[in-house]
């Protein structure tokens, strides 16, 4: 299996020798900060630089002494799964003064540090940029005071800054996601899921306050994920008279036999007059107007705590490595940059451009330019808001557009978390567009048997939090039953088809496209949403369900490693699902801190296995006490999980012992997958004006490619597919494998063709014709 083309270099050729890098976390803490610190330290050491921890943020930089300590490879072991920041974070008033920054400069120069990785919010990054701008003047002042030698000014002439945004609020412009946001969303949804069960039991209304003093991202996306009845955010205050409208909606939902109501409020929620809207205000309103039993829950710092999600660990690790690369490539004229995420790509943006745009959002809100504030937040925020409004608020029948379209929705293949959320999104968007929506039970097997019935708006209420497939799903392909399926299309007058599933769904659409020559019934718009934990569908970088499966793998790996906390020198061999696709093993390995991941796409032999054993043996002789090895289930016909377990056990005698674990179908369980809401709401056929369609682009797949959601004809994707092994011929995530090896202390080559390049903020946005996705 060929890996993506790119320029590969050995890091010996990108030397950091003689450079000193310091990493600090500042401001509020966020899950994933430790993963970023770990990546900076290990990548810095890997290229030959000296790396220092600065404990307690800028306060530690000002105080100096033991707060600035040299880091070793082992000093960041076992911190990947720890929430918060182990090097500490603190607000520092003294650093805001010239005298404080002078002390900080002295402490850095004493250790030869001229490269800073700052992990924090916009305030921390603004402070870092001011420090960089004053650097030469601070050194000149220190020379005048006789504190440092005159040649130090020339030797340490420039301070280089690279920022990473650590904030659960996702309130920094220029990046789709900040470190910690995904984990905070998981905490919120866990609480909402727990609350919904008790709320249903007593027919209660719950008002939840989530963090977000100036940004409503957490409130908005959690409301979208749990199907909340109402959401209040600072960027888009409700119109005057919202109280009556909200109560009408709550009452209508109860009348529709819904036993609970959920209202989510950002802590910074305001009305059109900039007056705060509090949870107590809302509770009193609901009790007074409706008499509903109402409770308030304030989540508080629960959202900041706990283990970081797989997404945050991977994001932070990629950003940490990219930050070191940026520091190695910087020159005296390079502006301070911040490492950001756009789609699934790392980009470097001028730090102060991002800070200024972030400040413009608050200015727009203060001046009541709320629509502009939403746009300044970025396309993913804007699209999330549109999607929530579309899915949560049903239009009156009189306002619906007229349409004669009957749209059928079905699931195909193995179940994946998020399938139900995608069905809900598709059904409600279809109804909002004036279509009639039909649910097909049990995939194409149910289709040819006639298991088709109309599905209404209320029928999909509460589906967002349900795992598996409520429609039922089968692996049956349609080729043998095209005549019966065509008959059912005629019988129910189906005008468009939406298939949600994995590689089988892709094959199904290909078969239906080919059947158009013999059956006119298949000359209708057909679209597929990729939904599979294996992430093995061509035409998309990410599939619905893959993120949830990764979290299940990482959570299990954490528990397995924790079980050995009292046992020294133990290696765990863990088998993941994925068929022939190594996505789960590779990305799960990166998120869990694995030492190796065996996959089909990267062939290995007994020499590779032996080298891995020897590598682990060397590590075990130091302070490393646990090892983790992942194996994709079909990575090799002969080198099975049992074989690898027995080999490691035999070769590790006297140094370490082994345990094995096959994760199995527990990777398929879970409730929410963020991709589902965006892809499910991007209905392809909502813009099609005629029923008869036999062109290539009328039978397509909606996938996420790099920075946007795009529709691609399945017949064209056929050329990109390996049907024997059911995987795409090229897979972007293979470029992440060297990162896992580097962070596990292997000498390897690294593909830098996709490394972040300095861009301007206005370029970091998809074109208007592209659909943006919140990862």
Secondary structure, 3 states (H helix, E strand, C coil): CCCCCCCEEEHHHCCCCCCEEEEEECCCCCCCHHHHHHHHHHHHHHCCCEEEEECCHHHHHHHCHHHEEECCCHHHCCCCCCCCCCCCCCCCCHHHCHHHHHHHHHHHHHCCCCEEEEEECHHHHHHHHHHHHHHHHHHHHHHHCCCCCCHHHHHCCCCEEEEEEECCCCCCCCCCCCECHHHHHHHHHHHHHHHHHHHHHHCCEEEEEECCCCCCHHHHHHHHHHCCCEEECCCCCCCCCHHHHHHHHHHHHHHCCCCCEEEEEECCCECCCCCECCHHHHHHHHHHHHCCCEEEEECHHHHCCCCCCHHHHHHHHHHHHHHHHHHHHCCCCCCCEEEEEECCEEEEEEHHHHHHHHHHHHHHHHCCCHHHHHHHHCHHHHHHHHHHHHHHCCCCHHHCCCCCCEEEEEEECCCCCCHHHHHHHHHHHHHHCCCEEEEECCHHHHHHHCCEEECCCHHHCCCCCCCCCCCCEECCCCHHHHHHHHHHHHHHCCCEEEEEECHHHHHHHHHHHHHHHCCHHHCCEEEEEEECCCCCCCCCCCCECHHHHHHHHHHHHHHHHHHCCCCCCEEEEEEECCCCCCHHHHHHHHHHCCCEEECCCCCCCHHHHHHHHHHHHHHHCCCCCEEEEEEECCCCCCCCHHHHHHHHHHHCCCCCEEEEEECHHHHHCCCCCCHHHHHHHCCCHHHCCCCCCCCHHHEEEEEEECCEEEEEEHHHHHHHEECCCCEECCCHHHHHHHHHHHHCCCCCEEECCCCCCEECHHHCCCCCCCECCCC
